[in-house]
């Protein structure tokens, strides 16, 4: 359906279509968004999001949610943490990793010297899905809270990915 503009009768403007004239929702959304201090890269086809970093390197508490909502209201599952996402966030003291996260990129938390508390809600992490040095150079007295029944397997996985040997698992 079209309507003529009052000030310029030669031009037509589609009514009810999404910006850019595309009638598919989500197609004109940005590929990257920032929600609650974190930046995300969106995959519109799979409705998934990857955390690519903080909006501010001085972030203290990093909470990776299960889902994130875009500007137009589309819900995306947060399934990954990108390579080097929080590398060098020296003031970060704690992080919570949501239940939909399936992979953590290499060097994701490398150099987060003050990171003393890690809460992992996901049961989807494997040796292959956690990148090299993902937890290298974090606080030596870190406490890792794991989901029920995952403590021993996560202890082995994370030890190979840079987690300090002095880490406490709960």
Order of alpha helices (4+ residues) and beta strands (2+ residues): beta-beta-beta-beta-beta-beta-beta-beta-beta-beta-beta-beta-alpha-beta
